[in-house]
Amino acid sequence: MSQEQSTVEAEVTTPHPIRERPGEGSKFFVSLVLFLVIIAIDQTIKVAVKTGMYLHQSIRVTDWFYLLFTENNGMAFGWEFFDKLLLTSLRIVFVGLLTFYLMRRIRKGIAWGYLVCLVLIIAGAAGNIIDCVFYGVIFNNPPAPIVAELVPFGTGYGAFFLGRVVDMFYFPLVEWDWPSWLPVWGGEHFIFFSPIFNFADAAISCGIVALLLFYRKELK
C-alpha cells in the first residue's frame, strides 16, 4: 500500500473533532456576563432599599415616579396566584429549563437579539428567586419606621424558600376619578400605571415584549 493511500484511509477512518460554531464561545461569555450584571444590579438595588427604607416608605423622585418600598409573596408586579413554596419551586424549574434551552440554542446557532431576550428573562427570574430563597433567613422585619438589617443566617423573619420579593419602582403616570354615573367604576380613583415592580421584573418584561415583537417565529 502506498503512503498516499494510507494517508487517505487515515483521513476517512479517523473521526474529526467536534468543531465549535463561529461565535459560540463569545455568546456563552456574553450570556454569562449579561446574566451576572443583571443579577448584580437587581440585588444591589434591593439590598439598598431593604436596608435604607422602612416598609411602605415612599420617596418622591418626580410627580410620576416614586421609590415605594413594598414586599410581595407572589409573581411579578405583586400578583399572587400560587402557594409560596410551589411558586418558588416552579421558578427554579423554569429557570433551569430555559437555561438548558439557551445553551442548546447557542451550540446550534442563535441570533444575538434572541439570546439577549432569553438572558433577560432568565436573569430576571433568578433575581426574584434569590429574594424568595434567601431574604427570609438573612433579613429581619422590624416595624416602621425602623429599617431592616442583615442578621445571622437562619435568624431572619422567615424560613428558607419563603422570603418575600422586594419591589420599589412606582410610576403613577396618570390619575383621575371616574364619573359617579359610570357603571361599575363610578366614583373610583384610577391610577395608570399602578403596579410596583423591581429591576428583575423589568428585565423579564423587556425580554418577553421583545420576543413577542421580534422573535415570534423563534417561539413557534
C-alpha positions as YAML, in Angstrom:
chain: A
units: angstrom
residues:
- id: 1
  name: MET
  ca: [0.00, 0.00, 0.00]
- id: 2
  name: SER
  ca: [1.39, 3.39, -0.94]
- id: 3
  name: GLN
  ca: [1.94, 6.20, 1.52]
- id: 4
  name: GLU
  ca: [-0.71, 8.29, -0.27]
- id: 5
  name: GLN
  ca: [-3.35, 5.54, 0.10]
- id: 6
  name: SER
  ca: [-2.52, 5.16, 3.79]
- id: 7
  name: THR
  ca: [-2.99, 8.87, 4.32]
- id: 8
  name: VAL
  ca: [-6.40, 8.83, 2.59]
- id: 9
  name: GLU
  ca: [-7.58, 5.85, 4.66]
- id: 10
  name: ALA
  ca: [-6.42, 7.53, 7.86]
- id: 11
  name: GLU
  ca: [-8.40, 10.65, 6.99]
- id: 12
  name: VAL
  ca: [-11.53, 8.60, 6.31]
- id: 13
  name: THR
  ca: [-11.36, 6.41, 9.41]
- id: 14
  name: THR
  ca: [-10.19, 8.99, 11.93]
- id: 15
  name: PRO
  ca: [-13.19, 10.86, 13.43]
- id: 16
  name: HIS
  ca: [-12.99, 14.61, 13.20]
- id: 17
  name: PRO
  ca: [-13.26, 16.54, 16.48]
- id: 18
  name: ILE
  ca: [-16.49, 18.45, 17.00]
- id: 19
  name: ARG
  ca: [-15.90, 21.95, 15.74]
- id: 20
  name: GLU
  ca: [-17.19, 24.91, 17.68]
- id: 21
  name: ARG
  ca: [-19.57, 27.09, 15.71]
- id: 22
  name: PRO
  ca: [-18.26, 30.57, 14.91]
- id: 23
  name: GLY
  ca: [-19.05, 32.90, 17.81]
- id: 24
  name: GLU
  ca: [-20.24, 30.10, 20.12]
- id: 25
  name: GLY
  ca: [-17.63, 30.85, 22.78]
- id: 26
  name: SER
  ca: [-18.29, 34.59, 22.70]
- id: 27
  name: LYS
  ca: [-22.04, 34.02, 23.01]
- id: 28
  name: PHE
  ca: [-21.57, 31.83, 26.08]
- id: 29
  name: PHE
  ca: [-19.33, 34.52, 27.56]
- id: 30
  name: VAL
  ca: [-21.73, 37.39, 26.78]
- id: 31
  name: SER
  ca: [-24.65, 35.39, 28.20]
- id: 32
  name: LEU
  ca: [-22.80, 34.82, 31.47]
- id: 33
  name: VAL
  ca: [-21.64, 38.44, 31.78]
- id: 34
  name: LEU
  ca: [-25.09, 39.84, 31.00]
- id: 35
  name: PHE
  ca: [-26.68, 37.42, 33.48]
- id: 36
  name: LEU
  ca: [-24.27, 38.44, 36.26]
- id: 37
  name: VAL
  ca: [-24.68, 42.17, 35.53]
- id: 38
  name: ILE
  ca: [-28.48, 41.96, 35.74]
- id: 39
  name: ILE
  ca: [-28.30, 39.96, 38.99]
- id: 40
  name: ALA
  ca: [-25.77, 42.41, 40.47]
- id: 41
  name: ILE
  ca: [-27.87, 45.49, 39.60]
- id: 42
  name: ASP
  ca: [-31.08, 43.88, 40.82]
- id: 43
  name: GLN
  ca: [-29.65, 42.71, 44.14]
- id: 44
  name: THR
  ca: [-27.76, 45.96, 44.77]
- id: 45
  name: ILE
  ca: [-30.97, 47.97, 44.40]
- id: 46
  name: LYS
  ca: [-32.99, 45.56, 46.54]
- id: 47
  name: VAL
  ca: [-30.46, 45.43, 49.38]
- id: 48
  name: ALA
  ca: [-30.11, 49.24, 49.31]
- id: 49
  name: VAL
  ca: [-33.89, 49.67, 49.54]
- id: 50
  name: LYS
  ca: [-34.29, 46.90, 52.12]
- id: 51
  name: THR
  ca: [-31.64, 48.36, 54.44]
- id: 52
  name: GLY
  ca: [-32.22, 52.04, 53.66]
- id: 53
  name: MET
  ca: [-36.02, 52.39, 53.71]
- id: 54
  name: TYR
  ca: [-38.70, 51.12, 56.03]
- id: 55
  name: LEU
  ca: [-41.60, 49.09, 54.68]
- id: 56
  name: HIS
  ca: [-44.11, 51.21, 52.71]
- id: 57
  name: GLN
  ca: [-41.87, 54.28, 52.84]
- id: 58
  name: SER
  ca: [-42.23, 56.44, 49.73]
- id: 59
  name: ILE
  ca: [-39.63, 58.75, 48.20]
- id: 60
  name: ARG
  ca: [-40.85, 61.16, 45.52]
- id: 61
  name: VAL
  ca: [-38.45, 61.41, 42.58]
- id: 62
  name: THR
  ca: [-40.85, 63.21, 40.20]
- id: 63
  name: ASP
  ca: [-44.62, 63.65, 40.03]
- id: 64
  name: TRP
  ca: [-44.84, 60.41, 38.05]
- id: 65
  name: PHE
  ca: [-42.03, 58.36, 39.61]
- id: 66
  name: TYR
  ca: [-41.66, 57.22, 43.22]
- id: 67
  name: LEU
  ca: [-39.50, 54.79, 45.13]
- id: 68
  name: LEU
  ca: [-42.08, 52.92, 47.20]
- id: 69
  name: PHE
  ca: [-40.74, 50.04, 49.28]
- id: 70
  name: THR
  ca: [-43.10, 47.08, 49.25]
- id: 71
  name: GLU
  ca: [-42.73, 43.31, 49.55]
- id: 72
  name: ASN
  ca: [-44.81, 40.57, 47.99]
- id: 73
  name: ASN
  ca: [-45.13, 36.80, 48.16]
- id: 74
  name: GLY
  ca: [-46.19, 36.33, 44.58]
- id: 75
  name: MET
  ca: [-45.26, 36.84, 40.97]
- id: 76
  name: ALA
  ca: [-44.10, 39.90, 39.06]
- id: 77
  name: PHE
  ca: [-45.72, 43.25, 39.92]
- id: 78
  name: GLY
  ca: [-47.07, 41.86, 43.21]
- id: 79
  name: TRP
  ca: [-49.59, 39.45, 41.69]
- id: 80
  name: GLU
  ca: [-50.29, 36.33, 43.74]
- id: 81
  name: PHE
  ca: [-51.71, 33.16, 42.21]
- id: 82
  name: PHE
  ca: [-49.91, 30.20, 43.80]
- id: 83
  name: ASP
  ca: [-48.71, 28.84, 47.11]
- id: 84
  name: LYS
  ca: [-45.37, 30.47, 48.01]
- id: 85
  name: LEU
  ca: [-43.28, 27.30, 48.16]
- id: 86
  name: LEU
  ca: [-44.84, 25.99, 44.94]
- id: 87
  name: LEU
  ca: [-44.20, 29.30, 43.18]
- id: 88
  name: THR
  ca: [-40.53, 29.37, 44.19]
- id: 89
  name: SER
  ca: [-40.08, 25.76, 43.09]
- id: 90
  name: LEU
  ca: [-41.74, 26.46, 39.73]
- id: 91
  name: ARG
  ca: [-39.46, 29.46, 39.21]
- id: 92
  name: ILE
  ca: [-36.36, 27.34, 39.81]
- id: 93
  name: VAL
  ca: [-37.57, 24.65, 37.39]
- id: 94
  name: PHE
  ca: [-38.44, 27.32, 34.80]
- id: 95
  name: VAL
  ca: [-35.00, 28.95, 35.04]
- id: 96
  name: GLY
  ca: [-33.31, 25.56, 34.78]
- id: 97
  name: LEU
  ca: [-35.25, 24.54, 31.68]
- id: 98
  name: LEU
  ca: [-34.84, 27.91, 29.98]
- id: 99
  name: THR
  ca: [-31.10, 27.91, 30.70]
- id: 100
  name: PHE
  ca: [-30.79, 24.40, 29.21]
- id: 101
  name: TYR
  ca: [-32.71, 25.58, 26.13]
- id: 102
  name: LEU
  ca: [-30.45, 28.63, 25.78]
- id: 103
  name: MET
  ca: [-27.28, 26.51, 25.97]
- id: 104
  name: ARG
  ca: [-28.59, 24.17, 23.27]
- id: 105
  name: ARG
  ca: [-29.55, 27.08, 21.03]
- id: 106
  name: ILE
  ca: [-26.12, 28.66, 21.39]
- id: 107
  name: ARG
  ca: [-24.48, 25.40, 20.27]
- id: 108
  name: LYS
  ca: [-26.82, 25.13, 17.28]
- id: 109
  name: GLY
  ca: [-26.66, 28.81, 16.40]
- id: 110
  name: ILE
  ca: [-28.70, 31.70, 17.78]
- id: 111
  name: ALA
  ca: [-29.24, 35.35, 16.85]
- id: 112
  name: TRP
  ca: [-27.74, 37.86, 19.25]
- id: 113
  name: GLY
  ca: [-31.06, 39.58, 19.85]
- id: 114
  name: TYR
  ca: [-32.83, 36.33, 20.67]
- id: 115
  name: LEU
  ca: [-30.00, 35.43, 23.05]
- id: 116
  name: VAL
  ca: [-30.30, 38.75, 24.90]
- id: 117
  name: CYS
  ca: [-34.06, 38.31, 25.27]
- id: 118
  name: LEU
  ca: [-33.65, 34.87, 26.82]
- id: 119
  name: VAL
  ca: [-30.90, 36.03, 29.19]
- id: 120
  name: LEU
  ca: [-33.08, 38.95, 30.34]
- id: 121
  name: ILE
  ca: [-35.88, 36.55, 31.25]
- id: 122
  name: ILE
  ca: [-33.58, 34.01, 32.91]
- id: 123
  name: ALA
  ca: [-31.68, 36.61, 34.94]
- id: 124
  name: GLY
  ca: [-34.85, 38.44, 35.98]
- id: 125
  name: ALA
  ca: [-36.45, 35.24, 37.20]
- id: 126
  name: ALA
  ca: [-33.24, 34.26, 39.00]
- id: 127
  name: GLY
  ca: [-33.10, 37.67, 40.71]
- id: 128
  name: ASN
  ca: [-36.54, 37.16, 42.25]
- id: 129
  name: ILE
  ca: [-35.65, 33.58, 43.17]
- id: 130
  name: ILE
  ca: [-32.77, 34.91, 45.28]
- id: 131
  name: ASP
  ca: [-35.26, 37.02, 47.28]
- id: 132
  name: CYS
  ca: [-37.60, 34.07, 47.79]
- id: 133
  name: VAL
  ca: [-34.89, 31.60, 48.79]
- id: 134
  name: PHE
  ca: [-32.59, 33.73, 50.96]
- id: 135
  name: TYR
  ca: [-34.17, 37.00, 52.13]
- id: 136
  name: GLY
  ca: [-36.32, 35.34, 54.78]
- id: 137
  name: VAL
  ca: [-33.29, 33.87, 56.52]
- id: 138
  name: ILE
  ca: [-30.84, 36.80, 56.25]
- id: 139
  name: PHE
  ca: [-33.04, 39.88, 56.95]
- id: 140
  name: ASN
  ca: [-35.13, 40.82, 59.99]
- id: 141
  name: ASN
  ca: [-38.52, 42.52, 59.69]
- id: 142
  name: PRO
  ca: [-38.80, 45.40, 62.16]
- id: 143
  name: PRO
  ca: [-41.90, 47.63, 62.37]
- id: 144
  name: ALA
  ca: [-41.84, 51.03, 60.61]
- id: 145
  name: PRO
  ca: [-40.06, 53.41, 60.80]
- id: 146
  name: ILE
  ca: [-37.15, 51.09, 61.64]
- id: 147
  name: VAL
  ca: [-35.30, 49.74, 58.61]
- id: 148
  name: ALA
  ca: [-34.36, 46.08, 58.19]
- id: 149
  name: GLU
  ca: [-30.88, 44.75, 58.86]
- id: 150
  name: LEU
  ca: [-28.85, 41.75, 57.79]
- id: 151
  name: VAL
  ca: [-28.91, 39.13, 60.55]
- id: 152
  name: PRO
  ca: [-27.03, 35.84, 61.11]
- id: 153
  name: PHE
  ca: [-28.10, 33.20, 58.60]
- id: 154
  name: GLY
  ca: [-31.26, 31.44, 59.71]
- id: 155
  name: THR
  ca: [-32.42, 34.09, 62.20]
- id: 156
  name: GLY
  ca: [-34.44, 36.22, 59.78]
- id: 157
  name: TYR
  ca: [-38.14, 36.86, 59.51]
- id: 158
  name: GLY
  ca: [-38.99, 33.68, 57.60]
- id: 159
  name: ALA
  ca: [-37.94, 30.21, 56.59]
- id: 160
  name: PHE
  ca: [-35.69, 29.09, 53.75]
- id: 161
  name: PHE
  ca: [-37.55, 29.40, 50.40]
- id: 162
  name: LEU
  ca: [-40.26, 31.59, 51.99]
- id: 163
  name: GLY
  ca: [-38.70, 35.03, 51.65]
- id: 164
  name: ARG
  ca: [-40.57, 37.99, 50.18]
- id: 165
  name: VAL
  ca: [-39.66, 39.75, 46.94]
- id: 166
  name: VAL
  ca: [-38.61, 43.39, 47.30]
- id: 167
  name: ASP
  ca: [-40.32, 45.89, 44.97]
- id: 168
  name: MET
  ca: [-39.70, 49.62, 44.74]
- id: 169
  name: PHE
  ca: [-40.43, 51.24, 41.35]
- id: 170
  name: TYR
  ca: [-43.78, 53.01, 41.19]
- id: 171
  name: PHE
  ca: [-44.94, 55.03, 38.16]
- id: 172
  name: PRO
  ca: [-48.36, 56.68, 38.72]
- id: 173
  name: LEU
  ca: [-48.26, 58.26, 35.27]
- id: 174
  name: VAL
  ca: [-51.89, 59.39, 35.14]
- id: 175
  name: GLU
  ca: [-54.61, 59.63, 37.80]
- id: 176
  name: TRP
  ca: [-58.28, 60.52, 37.64]
- id: 177
  name: ASP
  ca: [-61.65, 59.88, 39.31]
- id: 178
  name: TRP
  ca: [-64.27, 58.07, 37.26]
- id: 179
  name: PRO
  ca: [-67.61, 59.95, 36.92]
- id: 180
  name: SER
  ca: [-70.13, 58.83, 39.55]
- id: 181
  name: TRP
  ca: [-72.70, 57.92, 36.86]
- id: 182
  name: LEU
  ca: [-70.37, 55.37, 35.26]
- id: 183
  name: PRO
  ca: [-71.41, 51.72, 35.92]
- id: 184
  name: VAL
  ca: [-69.07, 49.51, 37.98]
- id: 185
  name: TRP
  ca: [-66.19, 52.03, 38.31]
- id: 186
  name: GLY
  ca: [-68.25, 55.14, 39.03]
- id: 187
  name: GLY
  ca: [-66.64, 57.39, 41.67]
- id: 188
  name: GLU
  ca: [-63.49, 55.26, 41.97]
- id: 189
  name: HIS
  ca: [-59.99, 56.68, 41.76]
- id: 190
  name: PHE
  ca: [-57.91, 55.29, 38.87]
- id: 191
  name: ILE
  ca: [-54.11, 55.21, 38.62]
- id: 192
  name: PHE
  ca: [-52.17, 54.31, 35.49]
- id: 193
  name: PHE
  ca: [-49.60, 52.68, 35.94]
- id: 194
  name: SER
  ca: [-50.30, 51.28, 39.44]
- id: 195
  name: PRO
  ca: [-48.17, 48.09, 39.81]
- id: 196
  name: ILE
  ca: [-44.99, 48.36, 41.90]
- id: 197
  name: PHE
  ca: [-42.08, 46.37, 40.48]
- id: 198
  name: ASN
  ca: [-38.32, 45.82, 40.66]
- id: 199
  name: PHE
  ca: [-35.39, 45.65, 38.25]
- id: 200
  name: ALA
  ca: [-35.79, 41.87, 37.80]
- id: 201
  name: ASP
  ca: [-39.45, 42.32, 36.83]
- id: 202
  name: ALA
  ca: [-38.40, 44.96, 34.30]
- id: 203
  name: ALA
  ca: [-35.81, 42.61, 32.79]
- id: 204
  name: ILE
  ca: [-38.38, 39.82, 32.45]
- id: 205
  name: SER
  ca: [-40.95, 42.17, 30.90]
- id: 206
  name: CYS
  ca: [-38.48, 43.67, 28.41]
- id: 207
  name: GLY
  ca: [-37.34, 40.20, 27.37]
- id: 208
  name: ILE
  ca: [-40.87, 38.92, 26.84]
- id: 209
  name: VAL
  ca: [-42.05, 42.01, 24.96]
- id: 210
  name: ALA
  ca: [-39.01, 41.90, 22.67]
- id: 211
  name: LEU
  ca: [-39.60, 38.19, 22.00]
- id: 212
  name: LEU
  ca: [-43.22, 38.84, 21.05]
- id: 213
  name: LEU
  ca: [-42.33, 41.77, 18.82]
- id: 214
  name: PHE
  ca: [-39.24, 40.46, 17.01]
- id: 215
  name: TYR
  ca: [-38.91, 36.71, 17.53]
- id: 216
  name: ARG
  ca: [-42.36, 35.20, 17.14]
- id: 217
  name: LYS
  ca: [-41.05, 32.76, 14.53]
- id: 218
  name: GLU
  ca: [-38.45, 31.51, 17.00]
- id: 219
  name: LEU
  ca: [-41.13, 30.99, 19.62]
- id: 220
  name: LYS
  ca: [-43.14, 28.85, 17.24]
...
